[in-house]
Amino acid sequence: MLTGGPLDVLTGDYLAELTMLILARDRLRDPSLGYAQTFLRQMEECLGLAQERGVRIVVNAGGLNPARLAAELRNLAQRQGLTVAVAHVEGDDLLPRGAELDLPEGLLAAHAYLGGFGIAACLDAGAEVVVTGRVTDAALVAGPAIAHFGWTAADLDALAGAVVAGHVLECGAQATGGNYAFFREHDVTRPGFPIAELHADGSSVITKHPGTGGAVTTGTVTAQLLYETGGARYLGPDVTARLDSVRLTEQGPDRVRIDGVRGEAPPPTLKVGLNRLGGHRNEVVFVLTGLDIEAKAALVQRQFADALPTAARPAELRWTLARTDHPDAATEEAASALLRLTARDPDPAKVGRELGKAAVELGLAGYPGFHLTAPPGPGAPYGVFTAAYVDAKAVEHTAVLPDGRRIAVPPAPVTARPARTEEPAAGEPDLPGDPPAGPLRRAPLGLVAGARSGDKGGDANLGVWARSEAGWRWLAHTLTVDKLRELLPETAELPITRHLLPSLRAVNFTLTGLLGEGVAAQHRFDPQAKALGEWLRSRHLDIPETLL
């Protein structure tokens, strides 16, 4: 990014929900840690180059310890003979104030999602590098825009436009063809990283450096806009961005304009990410080969139930059979299915030695061809991510400037109600006109629609968009909640919310509880729902032939 062409600001998002848990465990081991050490290693190579080119760097790599990372960056600059103005943003760490704020006990980390005005204050004070803790991903883009254009909290439309641009950039190459449903249409062997050209009114153009791989199209941008979002209102600490107002226009090769974004007042509360230790888990995977797969699976489950002493039985035992086997297969691996046993319990002993012993000792008395993918291990702790909400006025958002001065960053002066709802209803838009008429053909959904999916704690997000106006009319009428449950039987008993986004020709689903207690708990085969959209696209249904 630094050598490919001119930039004003280079941003980087280092903090997934799972990352916060990992950093919390690092901090338990060594209180001087808790930040993304990979960023510090990157700066060993890039800090001088960024300063030479006049590129400011804004990252949330500070994690749980932004002050320490800022100090380490100053030490690095000194070792390299550089004088670099480093600032940081803090105040997101609410763990020391847990009782005061009525947060649950037993947490490893509790961090409020801050907005972009602290970053802007650091840049206004001349910072060349700004590191933060937990800010919203989009704040890494909104903050520099606030500083550059002089926006205030009243510039809601402009702020909303910057938030949308920030959401497009936050996952890097996902906006340039990475993880893209129609990847075969572009060379995505080595996709470039996206760039947002921001304007004073909040509009932007998403592009990438010339000569880099991948592509920037309305499709790649739509896919990223749907990622880990829900309905029309996208809540943040600075502004509520209306995703139903987004307009996308291709301005030429690898240039997509985003405009029309409307902003509303943010909620009076801030989201807080809570991480705690959920217990201990272990996994044993049995390989079942050849004939009678179902009968072999049933046998090992009966035998295991007899072999494991009642006193050693974990609180949760879950069996999952993955039919990866093929009939008359040319290789043994292709002839085999996988039977996965997952165990969870607060007591590490109940997912440890006795569990592995019961599995291994079936080896000479079990189903024909008995073997495991790996010897059972001792089990490991797992974490749980949940969200809470606190009054924004109770959070001490602070910009620590390059000269050490500390500036308090006030919350948004005007906020919307209700206070503790993550996404207040925006009103469901009307369905588009009638779907195309004529003959139908049984075919995969993915021939006419793209999808992108991801996780939000224990919930999954699944966005699906049509590639044409006729396809949108069909999709909006056809892909209802009931149809989704039919296509994805795993979701049959879950609460599901559907949102229509006509300006993106998309439907966006929230599948509550699909991921159990979140990615760290490894509740499911695909614990972050990354491939949920691709599973849906592979499912067959009756599609008008005119769309195929």
N, C-alpha and C positions, 0 to 999 in steps of 0.2 A: 504493500500500500504506500509506503514511503518513497519508493523508487519509481513507481509507475506513473506518476504525474502529480500535478499540484493539488494539495489539500490544505484546508484551514485547520481542521480538527480531525484527529483519529480517535475513534472510540473503541471500547472493547467491553463485552459483557462476560463476566467470569462466574456469575452466581446463579446456578440452577438451585432448585429446592434441595436436591440431594447434596450439592456442593456445600451448602450451609451446614448440614449435618457433619460432613467430612471435616470441615474447618473447625467445627465445635469440638470434635474429638481430638483434632490436632492441638487445640488450645488447652484441653484438659491435660494432655501429655506435656505440653510446654507452653506456659502463659505468654511467651514472646511470639508464638505463632498465631494462626488464625487468619492469615491472609493468603492470597493465591501466589505461591512461590514461583509458579511458571511465568507470571508476568515479570517478576524481578529478573529472571533469567533472560527473558526477551529484551528487557531494557539494557542488559549488558551489551547487546549488539546494536540496539536501535536508538538509545537515548541521544547520543551525539548526532546521529543522522537526522533525527527529528528536530533538534535544536538548529542544526545547520540549515534545514529547509524551512524553518519557521512554522512547523506543524505543532500545534498544541495536542496534548494527549489527555483524554478523559476516560477513566475506567473505574469500574466498581470492584477492582481486584483487592481493595482493602478488606473486604469480607467482614470478619469479626474484629479486625484490628487495624483500621486505616491509619491511625497515628503511627504505629510501628512500621507499616509499609512506607509511609512518607519519610520517616527517618532513614530507613534502609535505602530509599532512592537518593536521598541527599548524600549518604555515605558512598553510594555507587558513583554519583556525579563527582564527588571529591576525588575518588580513586582514579577517575578518568580525566582529571584536570578540567572539569566543567563546572560552571556556575549555573545552576538550574533552579528556577523558582518553583518550588513544590508546595502545594496546598492540599488540604484534605477536608472531607465533610464527615461529621459524626453526629451522634444523637439518636441514631436508629436503634442502638443496642438497649433494649428495655429489660434485660434480664436482671440487672441490679435493682430495678424498681418493680419487680414482679408483684410483690404483695401490695404495694401502693396502687398499682394499676389493675389489681384483681385478676392477674394472670394465673393459670394453673401452676401447681407445685411440680417439682421434679423435671423441670425443663433443662435441656442442654443449651438452647439458644432461643432468643425471642427478639425479633428485629422488625421494626416498622419500615414500611416501604415509603421512603422520602421522595420528594419531587425534585425539580431541576433548579430551583432558585438558589440553593446553597452552592451548586456547581457554578452558576452564573456569578455569584458574589466572588468566588475564588478567581474566576477568569477576569472579572472587572478589576481585581486587585493585581493583575499582571501574572497570574500563575501560568507556567508553561506546562506543568503536569498537575492534574487534579485526580486524586484517588478518593473513592468513597467506600462506604460500607453498603448496606442494603438500600439501594434506591430502586425505583421502578426501572425496568430495562429501557423504556423510552426516555427516561430523564437524562440519559447519557447524551441524547441528541437534543432534547428540548432545552437543557441547561445552556449549552453553547449558543443555541439560537436566541435564547432570552438575552444573553450577554451581548451578542452581535447586533441584534435589532433593537435592543432597549425595551423589550416588551415588559408590561406590568401584569399583575394578576387579573386586570380587567380585559386583557386582550385574549378573550376566550377562543375565538375562531382561529387566531394565529397559533395559540398554544396547542389547540386540538390538531391542527395540521402538522405541527412539529411532532406531536405524540404519535400520530399515524406514521410519519416518516421514520420515527425512532423504532416503532414496532416492526416496520419492514426491515430495518437494518439489523435488529438485535440478534438474529440468528445467522448472521453472516451469509454464507453461500446458499442458504435456503431461499434467498430472494433472487439468485442468479442461476437456478437450475438444480441445486442440490435438493435431494429428496422430492423431486418434482414428479408428479404422476405421469406426465408425458415426456419423460426423459429421453426417449428414443428419437425425439424430434430435434434434439440439439446435442452438440458435443459437450458432455458434462464430465469428461474424464478429469479435468482439472478446472472447475469453475472459478472465476474470479470473485472478488468480494464486492458487495454493492456500495455505491456512493449515493448520497442524497444531496442534491443541489437545492438548498433552502432559500426561499424568498421571504420578503418582509411581511407578506400577507399570510404566511403559513403554508402556502402551496410549495410543492417540491417537484423535482424530477429525479427519479431513480435511474441510475446508470451504473457503469463500471469502467475501469480503465481500458483503453483501447488495447486490443491484442490479447486480452485475457479470455479464458474459456467460459463456457456456459452461455447464458442468455438472460436478458432482462425483457420480459414481455408482460402484457396485462395478466397472462396466466400465472407466471411465476410470482408476480406481486400479489395477485388475488390469493394464491395459495398461502403466502406468508401472512396476509391480513387475516385469514381465517384461523391461523394457528394459535391455539390457546386463548381464543376469545370466545364470547358467547353471543349475546344479542346486540341490539343496536347501540346500547350505551356501554362505552368502554371507560370504566371508572379509573381515575388517577388522583393523586394528591393535589395537582395543579388545575386540572380541568377534566370534565367528562367529555370525551370525544364521541361524536355521533357517527358510528360506522355506516349507518344507513344513508349518510350524506356524501360518502366518498365517491368521487368520480375518477376513473382511470382512463387515460388516453395515450395511445402509442404515438410518440412524436417522431419516431424514426427508429433505426436499428438500435437496440439496447437503450432506449430512452422511453420511460413511461412517466407521464405527468400525473400527479395527484393533486386535485384541487376540490373546491366545494365543501371542504370539511367544516362542519359546524361544531362549536364548542358550547358546553353548558357548565354551570358552576359545579365544582367537585363536591363530593359528600363531605360532611363535617368530621368523618372518622377516617383514620388511616388503617389499612390492612396491616396485620402483624403476622409474620411467619413464625410458627412455634415448632421447635424440634425437640423431641424427647426420645429416650430409649424405650422401644416398644416391647422388648423381650429378646429371646434368642431363637434362631431358626437353623434348620439343617435340611439337606436334600439328598435323597438317594435315587438314582435313575437306573432302572432295570431295563435290559435290552431283551426284546422278544422277537424271535426270528422265525420266519417261514409260515407254517400253517397254524391254525387254531389260535390266533392271536388273542381273541377275546377270552377264550377258555384259559389260556396261560395267565392272562392278567387276573382273572378271577381266582385262580389257584394261588398265586403268590399273595394276593390280598388276604385270603383265608389263612394261609400258613403264617403270614406275618402277624395277624391278629392273635394267633395262638402262641407265637414265639415271644412276643413282647410282654413282659410281666405287667400286670395291672398297675402296680405301684410306679412303674417307670413310664407309663403312658403319657405323652404330651397332651396339653390342653387342646391342640388342634392337629389333626392328621388329615392331609388332603391327598387323594390319588387323582392323577390326570394321565389319561392314555392318549398319546399322540400317534395317529396312524400314519406314520411316515413310510410304511412298508408298501411294496408294489408286488403284484402277482408275477410269478415266473421271472424274477429279477435276475439280471446278469451279474450283480455283485451282492455279496452278503449284506453290506450296509443298506443297499436299496431294498433288501428283503426284510428289513428289521423295523420294528416299531419301538417307541420309547414309553415306558411307564414310569412316571415321576411321582415320588413320594415326598411331600413337603411337610415338615413338622415345625410347630411353633409352641413356645412355652416361656413363661417368665423365668423359670429355673433352667439354667444352662445344662444342668446334669440330665434333664429329661429330653434333650435333643442331641445328646452326646454319645457316650460309649455304648449304652444299652441299645440305643436305636441302631447304630451301626452293626453291633454284634448280632442283633436279631436278623438283620438283612443278610449279612455275610454267611451266617451259619446255615442259611437255606441253600447254599450253593450246591451241595451234593445231594440235596433231597427235594429239589424244586422242579420247576418245569424244564423240559428238554431244551438244552442250549443256554442254560442260566448263565448270565454274566452281567456285570455292572459297568457303567461308563467310567467309573473311577471308584477307588476305595472310599468309604464314608469318612468324612472328616469329623472334627470335634464340635462342629456347630459354631455359630458366630452371632454377635448381637445385631439387631436390626433397629432402625430408627423409624419414627412416625412423624409426618408433617401434617399439621393442621393450621387453620387460619383463625385469627381473632380480629377484633376491631377495637380501637381505642380512640378517644377524642383527640383530634389533631392538635388541639391546644395543649394537651398534656405531654406532647413529644418535643424535646429540646433540640430541634434541628439547628445545627451549628456549623458555620463555615470557619475553618481555621486557615487564615491567610498565610502567604509565604513568609511574612515578617513575624508570624506568631500571634497576631491579633485574632481575637475570637469575635465573630459577628453572629448574633442570634437571627435566625431566619423565621419570620412569622408565618403562620399557616394562612391559607387562602382567606381573604376577608369576607367573602360571600360564598355560602355553601348551599347545597340543595338538600332536600329531605326525600326519603326517610334516612335516618342516620346510620342504621346498622344493616342495611340491605346491600349486598354486593352489587346487585344490578337491578335498579328500579325499572319497572316496565316502561317501554317506550311506545307501547301500542302496536299491535300486530298489523302490518300492512295488508292490504287486500291481495288476494291471489291474482296472478296475471291472467290473461285471457285463456280461452280453452286450449288444451293441448292439441297437437297435430292429430288429425284423423287418419284413418286408413289401416292397412294390414299391419299386424304386429309380428315381431320375431323374437324368439327366446335368445337372449344374448347377455354377455356381462355388462353390468352398469358402467364399467370403466371405458367402454367404447365411446360413450357420449358424455361422461362426466369425470372431472378430476376430484381428488379428495386430499385432505391433509389433516392429520390427527395428532393429539398430544395429551399431556397430563396437566392437571391442576390439583395437586394433592391426591386425594382418593377418587376424584372425578376425572372423566375423560372428555375431551372436546373432539368433535368430529365435524369438519366443514366439508361440504360438497358443493361444487359449482358446475354450471353448464357452460358449454363452449359456444352456444348460439342462443338467439332469442327464442327460437322454436324449442330448443332443448330446455331452456329455462321454464317455459310454460309447462312442458311435460314433467320436469323435475319437481316443480313446486306443487303440482297436483298429485304426483305419484309417490314421492318419497316422504310419506307421513311418518309419524311416530309408530303407528301400527305396522307399516311396511318395514320400517327399520328393525323392529323387534322380530319380524318374520325372517328377514335376511340375516340378522345376527342373533341367533337363538340364545346366545350367552347373555343378552341384555333383556330377556323376556320379562323378568321380574323387577327390573330396575326402574326408578323414576327417570324419565327422559323429557327434556325440554327442547322444543324445536323453535328456532328463530329464522324468519325470512329476511334476507338482505337483498332486495331487488336490484339495487344499484350495482351489486357484485354478481348478480344472477346466481345467488348462493343460498343454501340452507345450512344452518349451523346448529348442531345438536350438543347438548350437555348431557352426559350419561352419568348420573349420580351414583357413586359407590362402585363403579366397575373395577377400580384399582385398589379397593380395600382401604388400607391405611397409607397408601402412597408408595412411591417407587422404592424407597429404602426397605419397605416391608416385603418386597418381592411377592406380592399376593397372586400374581398372574404370570403366565408365560411371557407376555409382552408387558412388563410392569409400567411402562410409560405410554402405552397405547400408540407407539410410534407407527405401527403397521396396521392399526385398526382400519384406517381409510383404505389401504390397499386390499385388505380382506373384503371390505364392502364392495370395492370396485370389481372384485373377482366374482361376486355373486350374480346369478342369472335372474332376469325378470323379463317381462314382455315389453319390448321397446318398439315404438313406431318405426317401420322400415325407412321412412323418409329421413330419420335421424342417423341411420347407420350407413 
